[in-house]
Amino acid sequence: MQARLTTRAPAKINLSLRILGRRADGYHELDSLVAFAGVGDQLTLLPGAESGIAISGPFAEGLSVAADNLVLKAEVALRDQVPGLRSGGFLLVKRLPVASGIGGGSADAAAALRLLARLNGLPSDAPALYAAAARIGADVPVCLAAKTRIMQGIGERLGSPLRLPRLFALLVNPGVAVETAAVFRNLGLQPGEATIQPAPATDASWQGHASAPSVIEALAATRNDLEAPARGAAPVIADVLELLAELPGCRLARMSGSGATCFALFDDCRASAAAAKLLAHRQPGWWIKPTVLG
C-alpha cells in the first residue's frame, strides 16, 4: 500500500465581499478579494484503503461521514471527470468551526481534490480538478490553490494569484453556526435583480501595495455586503465586530463570508497576539485564533 498523503485545508477569508446581483436561476453574483489563513483543517488520504472518511478534532462532533460529506463528494466528482481514478480512505482533523463563513467544508473538499491529484499524477491546474470543484460548491474552486486572488461570478471566475503583503489577523467565532441560505434570504434580492455597485475589482486594483498598512487602508474602502443580513440571522455578530474594533491596534474589523466568523487586522504579529490574549480573557468560550493571511 502506498504511503499516506497529507495536506492542509486553510481557512478562506473574504477580505471584501460585494453582491452584484441575483441571476435569473437564483444564484448570486459576487466580487470578493479572498485570502487564506495560517490555520486550517488537516486531511490525509490512505491510498488503497476502503473508501470513506473518519473525522476527529475539536469541531468533529455532528459532522456527517456519509456520502453527503464534501470530501466524499469531491472524490465522486473527480471520478466522474477521471475514469479509473485511484483513491482510498480519508482522515480529517477538523480544527475550523462549522458553518462559520471561512469555507471549512469547501477547503476540505479542495484538499481532497489536491490529494487525489497527487495520487493520480494530475497537474495542480488540471481542468478536471476545476470542473469537479465547481460541481461541489461556490468556494471550492478558489480553495484549490488557496492563494490570495479575486473571485467573481458565482465563484467560478478566478483572477491571477496576487502578491500582497502578509496581513496579521485575529479570527474570532462566537460559537454560532450561521446558515448561508438564511443570510441570502435576509439580503432579499429577487431573481434577476442587480445591486448598485462600483465597477468590479481587477487584479491591477490590488497590485502595488508595498505594506500591510497600505492594503488595510485600501480594504477600509470596501465592505462585506452580507454583514447586515448576517446580523439579522445572528445578532451576536454585531457584538463580535464591536469588540474587535475596540481592541488595541485594530486597524479594521469585518465579517468573513456569510458569518459568523469575523476578523481584525493589525500592523504586526505582536499586536494581533496581544489582542488575542485580551479577547480570550473577556470571552473564554469563543474560538479565537491569531494568524497570518496571505
Buried (B, 14 or more C-beta within 10 A) or exposed (E): EEEBBEBBBBBBBBBBBBBBBBBEEEBBBBBBBBBBBBBBBBBBBBBEBEEBBEBEBEBBEEBEBEEEBBBBBBBBBBBEBBEEBBBBBBBBBBBBBBBBBBBBBBBBBBBBBBBBBBBBEBEEEBEBBBBBBBBBBBBBBBBBBBBBBBBBBBBBBBBEEBEBBBBBBBBBBBEBBBEBEBBBEBBEBEEEEEBEEEEBBEEEEBEEBEEBBEBBEBBEEBBBBBBBBBBBBBEBBBBBBEBBBEBEBBBBBBBBBBBBBBBBBBBEBEBBBBBBEBBBEEBEEBBBBBBBBB
